[in-house]
C-alpha cells in the first residue's frame, strides 16, 4: 500500500437547489486507480465519520466522496424540512451530486441512514451505476425500539458549555460504535460541533431532520426496494445492534440480492469502520474478494 497521506478537498456543489458539502479524497498518486466510492454517513452524523475509511480506500487507489447530508455538518439546512428530510429527497441529492462529479460507475458504502439512501438509489435512480453496496448496520426494516431511542435524542440535541463536555456526551451515546482512539473521538467531536447563540455547543445538525419520522413514517420500510437490488451487497451487523435485528439480517441473506452478512463483534449500532479488520473487510468486498 502507498502510505503517503492523501489530503482531501473540502468542496461544495448545488444539488436540487441546496448547497451540499462533501470531502473529496483523490486516489493516492502512483497507485492504480480503482472504482470510485461514495461513503454516506448516518442519521445525526457528518461525512467526516468516513475519514478513516476514505483514507484507507484512497491509499489503495479509490476516489472517495463523503457528503454531508442536507441539514448536517456544513451542508445547507432545508427551508422546507417536512418535505425534504426524507430518503426520496436525499436520493435526489445523491443523484445530482454524482452526476455533477461525472461518476457513472461507483460503489456505495452507507452507515445506517446512509445505507438506506444507498438502497433507494441502487433500486431506483442510480440502478446500473452503483456496482457494489455495503450496508453498515442497516436493513430494509428497523427495530421500533431503536427508532424511538434515536428520535428521543436526535430531535432534542443536548447542549453543553464546553467542547470537552460534548465529547463526553458523544463517547456515551456512540459507545456502540466500538473502539475509537482518543484522536478519533476528538475528530468526531470537532467535526460535528456547532455553537449556539448563547455560546453553548451542540451537535452539528438541524433538529428538524427528525421530521423524517413524523412526516414520512414509512420511509425505512424498504423491503420492496431491497428486493429490486441486483448487485452484490455486504451487510455488516453490529453484534449488539438494537437497530438491525438478527432475524432481519437473516432474511437479507435469503431474498433480493442475497446479501453477504457479517457480524461485527464488540459493536452495536453502528460499527465505526475505523479499525483494520473492518476496513479490510469492506475493501476486499469492493474488489470482489470475499
Buried (B, 14 or more C-beta within 10 A) or exposed (E): EBEEEBEBEEEEBEBBEBEBBBBBBBBBEEBEEBBBBBBBBBBBBBBBBBBBBBBBBBBBBBBBBBBBBBBBBBBBBBEEBEEBBBBBBBBBBBBBBBBEBEBEEBBBBBBBBBBBBBBBBBBBBBEEBBBBBBBBBBBBBBBEEBBEBBBEBBBEBBBBEEEEBBBEBBBEBBEBBBEBEEEBBBBBBEBBBBEEEEEBBBBBBBBBBBBBBEEBEEBBEBBEBBEBBEBBBBBBBBEBBBBBBEEBBEBBBEEBBEBBBBBBEEBBBBBBBBBEEBBEBBBEBBBEEE
